[in-house]
Amino acid sequence: RGPKGGYGLSMGSRKLTLLAIYEAVDGPLRESTCLLDHQVCTGSSCIFGGLLESVNSQVRDHLSSTRVADLVFEPNGKRTGGT
């Protein structure tokens, strides 16, 4: 549904990951190396240490391991847990 008909999936919800949807809309997921608009250091002495690497990895892992079917709810309010 939607004002112009909405969207359809090109593959089944059990195969389609959130990463595939993200990359179809925004292009390849790029890792953020700095929270500032302009990087001001080499990163070796960044106060965030390895935090950004860890967050980047967690986001990619979550998006690539979560399938659309995992997010579908039955009318009773429970997730279907599609595999």
Buried (B, 14 or more C-beta within 10 A) or exposed (E): EEEEEEEEEEEEBEEBBBBBBBEEEEEEBEEEEEEEEEEEEEEEEBEEEEEBBEEBEEBBEEBBEBBBBBEEEEEEEEEEEBE
